[in-house]
Amino acid sequence: MMDWEQCFEGAAGAAVLASAGVLAYAVRYPSSSLLAPSVYRGTSQRRAIALTFDDGPSESTPRLLEILASHRAPATFFQCGASVRRLPQVAREVAAAGHEIGNHSDTHPKLHFKSSEFIYRELAGAQEAIQQATGIQPRYFRAPFGIRWFGLREAQQRLGLMGVMWTAIAVDWKWPADRVIERLLHGAGNGAIFCLHDGRLLGASPDIRVTLQTVREVLPKLMEKGFHFEKVSEILCPTKN
């Protein structure tokens, strides 16, 4: 009997660990679509990379727009509703420059262990703020901290949003620029989606000097390797007109 009990306990423990592993993958891994539809890479048919920026708009976003314009590089900005309400004119500058705007939640919370209604309100609040400021209704959503949870699938469906994760994330809030640049160059490939930041959560006047230096230096290096830059909506299309 003891052998059977030990066997059962071992099997039960393995099942718990397996379930925990699956949940961790579903919640955090960019390649997972278990909790909500999402993509983490675009088409492999073109030598293109999608530059994306989270947590804005901020007072520093216009400086980033200047760098992107100097390289004729379009990008997708995943904006927080609270920041858009604080700086609607900057959100409009992003749109006027021809960049794409996505939804990054209203107040940038971690979504795990939150109710379905809470998650929906976060997405809906950002949709409303962005639409009121820019006239744009975002089609893409990136979860704050990259954390997905139960209820997100329904919220995205109700609002017509596709989740977008990343192929490579620039740890530009923590690492020095040379290390961030090395990480992005290592992650470069056809259809790669890069995640950087033009804000720091919802903080006012964030220090994004590392981000600015990274973009200023890495774009020419990527172009030398034959890459060009596309918005998320473009890089998800196998063919581009």
N, C-alpha and C positions, 0 to 999 in steps of 0.2 A: 504493500500500500504506500509505503514511504516513497518508493521509486516513482509511482504514478503521481503522487503529490508534488514531488520535486520536478517531474516532467511538466506537469500542468503549470506550476509556478514559473518555470523557465519559459514555457510557451506564452503565458500571459505577459510576462515581463517583456519578451521580445515583441509581442503585439503592441504593448504600450509604447515601447521605444520606436517601433515602426510608425505608429500613428503620430507620435510627436515629431518624427522626422518629416513625415508627409506634410503636417501642418506648418512646420518651420519653412519648408520649401514653398508651400502655397502662399504664405504670408510675406516672405522676404525676397525670394529669388526672382530676379528680373525675367527669367525665361518662363516662369509659371503663369498659367492662365486658369488655374483651378478655382480661384475665388471670383474672378471677373475676366472678361475678354481683354486681352492686352497683347501688345507686340513689344519686342525689344530690339529688333533689327529690321531694316528695310530690304529692298530688292538687292540681289547680288549681281544683277545684270549690268549695273553701271558703277563706275569708280566714283561713287558719291558718298558723302557723309552728311548726316543731319546734326547740326549744332543746336542744342536746346539749353535753355537757361531757366532755372527755377527761382522761386521765392521773391520775385519782383512784383511790380516795379519798385525801384528805389531811386534815391537822389543820384546814384551813380550810374543808372541805366543809360542816360544820354551819352556818357563817355564811351560806354560799350558800343552804342549805336554808331558812333563816329568810327571806331575801329572796324566794325563790320562793313560799314559803307566804303571805307578805303580799300577793302578787298572784294567789294561787291559780293559779299557773302550773306545770303538770306539765312534766317534762323527761326526757331520756334520758341516763344517765351511762355512758360507755364506760370501764370500769375495767380496770386492770392487775392481773393475778393477784398479783404481788409486793406491790403496795400493799394489796390486799385481805387478804393474809395478815398484813401488818403492822398494819392497822387494820380488823379484821373488824367491830368494833362500829360504825364509821362506815359501812361498806357496808350493815350492817343498818339503820342510821338512814335511809339513802337509800331502801331498799326499804320501810321502815315508813311513810315519808312519801308513798308511792304513786307514786314515780317508777320509771321503767324502767331496767334495768341491761343494758348491752351489754358485749361482749368487746373489749378493746383490746390483746390479747396479754398474755403473762406478764411479760416483762421490758422491753418497749418497745424492741425492736431495729429497725433498718432491715432490711427483709426482702429487699432486692435482693441478688442473688448468693448467697443462702442456699439450702441444700438443701431439697427437699420435706419431708424428715423433720424438719428444724429448724423449718420453718414450722408443720408440724402440731403439734409439741411446744409451740410458743409458744401456739397457739390452745387446745390441749387443756389446758395448764396453767392458763390463765386460766379456762376453763370449770369446771375442778375447784375452783379456789379460790373462785370466786363461788358455786358451788352449795353448797359446804361452809359458807360464811359466811352465806348468805342463804336457801338452799333454792331459789334461782332458777336455771334453766338458760337462759342468754341465747340469744336467737334472732338477734341482730344483731352484726356485727363491723365495727370500723373499724381499718384498718391504721395502725400507728404512722407518723407523719410523712406519712400518706396514700400510702405507697409500697407498691405491689403487685408480685408477682413470680410466676414460673412455680412451680407447685405449690400456690399459694393456692386455686385452684379446687377441687382435690381435697380439701384440708384443710377448706374450708368445707362441701363436700358431706358429708364423713365426719361432721362435727359438727353438721350441720343449720343452718348459719349463712348469713345473707344479708349481703353487704357493704353498708355505708352510708357514703357520702362526705358531701359538703356542697355547698350552694349558695353559701354565703359563709362564709369562715373569719375569725374575729376574731383578729388578730395581737396577742392580749392578753398575751403573754409579752414583747412588745417595744415596742409602741406605747403612747402615752398614751391615756387613756380617751376623750377627745374625738374622737380620730382613729378609734378602734375603733367608737365609737358611729356616727360618720358612715358608716363602711364598712357596718355592719349595716343602717342605715336605707336606704342605697343598694341593698343586696341584698334588701330586704324585698319579698315578693311571695307570692301564693297558693302554698302548698306548699313554701316555702323551708325549708331545713334549715340552721340556724346551728351552727357549730362554735366552742365556747369551751373554756376549760380551768379545772378546779378543782384541778389539780396542775401540777407542772413536772417532766416526766419522772417519775422515781421519787424525787425529792428529798423529804426530811422537812421539815415546817413551811414549805411554799413561800409566797412572797409573791404573793398573788393579789388584791392591792388593786385593780388595774386591772380585773380581771374583776368583782369585787364592785361597783365603782362603775359599770361598764358596765351590768351587769344591773339595778342599782337605778335607773339613769336611762333606759335604752333601753326597758324594758318599758312604762312609762306612755306613752312616745312612740308605740310601736307600737300600743298599745291605743287611743290617740286616733285612729289611722288606721284603726281598725276590725278590727285583727287580734286573734285569740285564739291560745292556745298548746296544742299537742298533743304527745303522745309520738310517737316514730317509728312505732310499730306503728299508731297512729291515723291519722297523716298520710298513710300509704301506702294507706289504704282510701278509695276514691272516695266511699263513703257512710259516715256515722257515726251510730250509734244514739244 
